[in-house]
Amino acid sequence: MKYGVKEGFGKFVWANGDLFEGNWRNNRFEGGGTFTHHSGNILKGIFKNNYFVKGGELFVNPFLG
Protein backbone atom coordinates (compact mmCIF):
# COMPACT_ATOMS: atom_id res chain seq x y z
CA MET A 1 0.00 0.00 0.00
CA LYS A 2 1.37 3.38 -0.94
CA TYR A 3 -0.23 6.61 0.24
CA GLY A 4 -3.32 4.65 1.31
CA VAL A 5 -3.79 3.07 -2.15
CA LYS A 6 -3.57 -0.70 -2.66
CA GLU A 7 -1.09 -1.45 -5.48
CA GLY A 8 0.66 -4.67 -6.52
CA PHE A 9 0.16 -8.05 -4.90
CA GLY A 10 -1.60 -8.17 -1.56
CA LYS A 11 -4.37 -9.50 0.63
CA PHE A 12 -7.43 -7.83 2.12
CA VAL A 13 -9.94 -9.29 4.59
CA TRP A 14 -13.34 -7.65 5.10
CA ALA A 15 -15.09 -7.60 8.48
CA ASN A 16 -17.57 -10.28 7.30
CA GLY A 17 -14.70 -12.69 6.55
CA ASP A 18 -14.54 -12.26 2.75
CA LEU A 19 -10.96 -12.31 1.45
CA PHE A 20 -9.24 -11.18 -1.73
CA GLU A 21 -5.65 -12.17 -2.39
CA GLY A 22 -4.06 -11.14 -5.64
CA ASN A 23 -3.13 -8.14 -7.73
CA TRP A 24 -4.38 -4.63 -7.02
CA ARG A 25 -4.28 -1.44 -9.02
CA ASN A 26 -5.59 1.84 -7.63
CA ASN A 27 -7.57 0.07 -4.86
CA ARG A 28 -9.24 -2.34 -7.29
CA PHE A 29 -8.83 -6.04 -8.09
CA GLU A 30 -6.73 -6.11 -11.26
CA GLY A 31 -5.12 -9.21 -12.77
CA GLY A 32 -4.81 -12.65 -11.24
CA GLY A 33 -6.37 -13.28 -7.89
CA THR A 34 -8.52 -15.37 -5.59
CA PHE A 35 -11.71 -14.15 -3.93
CA THR A 36 -12.88 -16.28 -1.01
CA HIS A 37 -16.44 -15.65 0.18
CA HIS A 38 -17.11 -16.07 3.90
CA SER A 39 -19.36 -19.05 3.01
CA GLY A 40 -16.27 -20.89 1.77
CA ASN A 41 -16.95 -20.47 -1.96
CA ILE A 42 -13.79 -19.56 -3.90
CA LEU A 43 -13.48 -17.73 -7.22
CA LYS A 44 -10.04 -17.88 -8.82
CA GLY A 45 -9.02 -16.25 -12.09
CA ILE A 46 -8.57 -12.87 -13.75
CA PHE A 47 -10.16 -9.68 -12.41
CA LYS A 48 -10.47 -6.29 -14.11
CA ASN A 49 -11.67 -3.13 -12.37
CA ASN A 50 -13.07 -5.18 -9.44
CA TYR A 51 -14.95 -7.64 -11.69
CA PHE A 52 -14.22 -11.30 -12.40
CA VAL A 53 -13.68 -11.42 -16.16
CA LYS A 54 -11.93 -14.57 -17.28
CA GLY A 55 -11.31 -18.23 -16.81
CA GLY A 56 -10.25 -19.61 -13.57
CA GLU A 57 -12.13 -21.87 -11.27
CA LEU A 58 -15.09 -21.78 -8.95
CA PHE A 59 -14.97 -23.97 -5.87
CA VAL A 60 -18.28 -24.37 -4.05
CA ASN A 61 -18.37 -25.17 -0.36
CA PRO A 62 -20.08 -28.60 -0.14
CA PHE A 63 -21.21 -27.91 3.43
CA LEU A 64 -23.60 -25.10 2.49
CA GLY A 65 -27.17 -25.95 3.45
Stockholm file with secondary structure:
# STOCKHOLM 1.0

chainA/1-65         MKYGVKEGFGKFVWANGDLFEGNWRNNRFEGGGTFTHHSGNILKGIFKNNYFVKGGELFVNPFLG
#=GR chainA/1-65 SS CBTTBCCEEEEEECTTSCEEEEEEETTEEEEEEEEECTTSCEEEEEEETTEEEEEEEEECCTTCC
#=GC SS_cons        CBTTBCCEEEEEECTTSCEEEEEEETTEEEEEEEEECTTSCEEEEEEETTEEEEEEEEECCTTCC
//
